[in-house]
Amino acid sequence: MNVRQLRAFLALADTLSFAEAANRVHLSQPALSLSIKGLEQSLGGPLLTRTTRSVRLTPEGELLVPLARRLLADWDNTEELLSQHFSLQMGKVLLAAMPSFAGNCLPAALRVFRERHPRVNVAVHDVVNEQVQEMVRDHRVELGIGFEPEAEEGLQFEPLFLDRFVAVVPGESPLAARSRISGRELLAEPFITLQRPSAVRLLIERELAREGLATPVAFECHQLVTVGRMVASGLGVSIVPALCTAPMTEQGAAVLALEGPRIERRVGLIRHGARPLSRAARAMAEVLAEQAAAGICR
């Protein structure tokens, strides 16, 4: 039993005329007869009685009519729904992004995406970098935006841009008048950083250690935004990704270029290697790549 046979049968059930039914479904009368015969053979018995003057439904044919209407309605609705998803007339994108990207770069990309695809919903999870990878790995989101994973099996990474880490100091500190500072000079001040096992903290400690520098931590917390508030309030200094410095400067911190060590990390799209992206997620990835190429986060 197939959709074409059901459409032919309903046309014949509605008109009780092979000529009218054939015209309705755009078939020749012989082709219509073959379609009905195939349906009857598939189901195991006659659905119509035919004479030279009339066509009538058998009891089984009458039973099939409402069932066929429901099946075809479900088929048409499914076809329309998938067509709208593929054409981006509707759909949903589940996206996880680290807060520094979600709060600074993502809104501009979402604006462009909304202009192009106004009927596609976007759900954004702004979570720390480690959770971005976890949500992609567990298939809770299709796309993640974060730092490049450390040889993470099963995840694919597409770089968007390179983020260089910078020093942040209190706006009222004498250091704020400078444009750059070394790691050794910076660590003479109380140091504020993220709690382990933050990938940002581990990266900073690793690069400082290569310069022979230890990181005596005065304060630690879970979010970079909290680090920024602590620095702005005069509690100490920190090293953070340049991506997240805009709100810190708004709060009163000053940003200095960091010399020795040079700390960099690629930011990009993270997806699960074993799962293809939906059409809507691919469209979102395209917009993010365009915006990154235009320098929205530099």
ChimeraX attribute file (.defattr): number of C-alpha atoms within 10 A of each C-alpha:
attribute: neighborCount
match mode: 1-to-1
recipient: residues
	/A:1	12
	/A:2	10
	/A:3	12
	/A:4	14
	/A:5	19
	/A:6	21
	/A:7	19
	/A:8	23
	/A:9	28
	/A:10	20
	/A:11	20
	/A:12	24
	/A:13	21
	/A:14	11
	/A:15	15
	/A:16	18
	/A:17	16
	/A:18	20
	/A:19	14
	/A:20	15
	/A:21	23
	/A:22	20
	/A:23	14
	/A:24	14
	/A:25	16
	/A:26	12
	/A:27	15
	/A:28	14
	/A:29	15
	/A:30	11
	/A:31	13
	/A:32	24
	/A:33	16
	/A:34	13
	/A:35	21
	/A:36	22
	/A:37	18
	/A:38	15
	/A:39	21
	/A:40	18
	/A:41	13
	/A:42	11
	/A:43	12
	/A:44	9
	/A:45	13
	/A:46	16
	/A:47	24
	/A:48	21
	/A:49	11
	/A:50	11
	/A:51	8
	/A:52	5
	/A:53	6
	/A:54	10
	/A:55	16
	/A:56	16
	/A:57	18
	/A:58	14
	/A:59	11
	/A:60	13
	/A:61	19
	/A:62	14
	/A:63	12
	/A:64	18
	/A:65	18
	/A:66	12
	/A:67	12
	/A:68	17
	/A:69	14
	/A:70	12
	/A:71	14
	/A:72	17
	/A:73	12
	/A:74	12
	/A:75	13
	/A:76	11
	/A:77	12
	/A:78	12
	/A:79	12
	/A:80	12
	/A:81	15
	/A:82	14
	/A:83	13
	/A:84	15
	/A:85	18
	/A:86	14
	/A:87	13
	/A:88	18
	/A:89	15
	/A:90	17
	/A:91	20
	/A:92	16
	/A:93	21
	/A:94	18
	/A:95	22
	/A:96	29
	/A:97	26
	/A:98	20
	/A:99	22
	/A:100	24
	/A:101	17
	/A:102	19
	/A:103	16
	/A:104	16
	/A:105	20
	/A:106	19
	/A:107	12
	/A:108	17
	/A:109	19
	/A:110	16
	/A:111	13
	/A:112	16
	/A:113	20
	/A:114	15
	/A:115	9
	/A:116	13
	/A:117	18
	/A:118	13
	/A:119	15
	/A:120	18
	/A:121	14
	/A:122	17
	/A:123	11
	/A:124	16
	/A:125	18
	/A:126	19
	/A:127	19
	/A:128	19
	/A:129	22
	/A:130	16
	/A:131	17
	/A:132	25
	/A:133	28
	/A:134	14
	/A:135	20
	/A:136	24
	/A:137	21
	/A:138	10
	/A:139	14
	/A:140	13
	/A:141	22
	/A:142	23
	/A:143	26
	/A:144	30
	/A:145	29
	/A:146	29
	/A:147	26
	/A:148	19
	/A:149	18
	/A:150	7
	/A:151	9
	/A:152	11
	/A:153	10
	/A:154	12
	/A:155	16
	/A:156	18
	/A:157	21
	/A:158	15
	/A:159	17
	/A:160	21
	/A:161	18
	/A:162	16
	/A:163	18
	/A:164	17
	/A:165	24
	/A:166	24
	/A:167	24
	/A:168	31
	/A:169	30
	/A:170	26
	/A:171	20
	/A:172	14
	/A:173	14
	/A:174	9
	/A:175	19
	/A:176	17
	/A:177	12
	/A:178	11
	/A:179	12
	/A:180	15
	/A:181	19
	/A:182	15
	/A:183	22
	/A:184	17
	/A:185	11
	/A:186	19
	/A:187	20
	/A:188	12
	/A:189	16
	/A:190	17
	/A:191	21
	/A:192	27
	/A:193	28
	/A:194	22
	/A:195	16
	/A:196	12
	/A:197	10
	/A:198	15
	/A:199	17
	/A:200	22
	/A:201	16
	/A:202	14
	/A:203	14
	/A:204	20
	/A:205	14
	/A:206	16
	/A:207	17
	/A:208	20
	/A:209	13
	/A:210	11
	/A:211	12
	/A:212	9
	/A:213	15
	/A:214	13
	/A:215	18
	/A:216	13
	/A:217	16
	/A:218	13
	/A:219	17
	/A:220	17
	/A:221	14
	/A:222	14
	/A:223	16
	/A:224	23
	/A:225	16
	/A:226	16
	/A:227	26
	/A:228	31
	/A:229	19
	/A:230	24
	/A:231	26
	/A:232	24
	/A:233	16
	/A:234	16
	/A:235	17
	/A:236	25
	/A:237	29
	/A:238	26
	/A:239	27
	/A:240	25
	/A:241	19
	/A:242	21
	/A:243	21
	/A:244	23
	/A:245	23
	/A:246	16
	/A:247	16
	/A:248	24
	/A:249	19
	/A:250	12
	/A:251	17
	/A:252	18
	/A:253	27
	/A:254	26
	/A:255	27
	/A:256	21
	/A:257	17
	/A:258	21
	/A:259	16
	/A:260	14
	/A:261	17
	/A:262	15
	/A:263	19
	/A:264	16
	/A:265	16
	/A:266	16
	/A:267	21
	/A:268	24
	/A:269	20
	/A:270	27
	/A:271	25
	/A:272	22
	/A:273	14
	/A:274	10
	/A:275	11
	/A:276	11
	/A:277	16
	/A:278	15
	/A:279	16
	/A:280	25
	/A:281	21
	/A:282	15
	/A:283	17
	/A:284	22
	/A:285	22
	/A:286	14
	/A:287	19
	/A:288	24
	/A:289	19
	/A:290	15
	/A:291	19
	/A:292	19
	/A:293	13
	/A:294	10
	/A:295	12
	/A:296	15
	/A:297	19
	/A:298	13
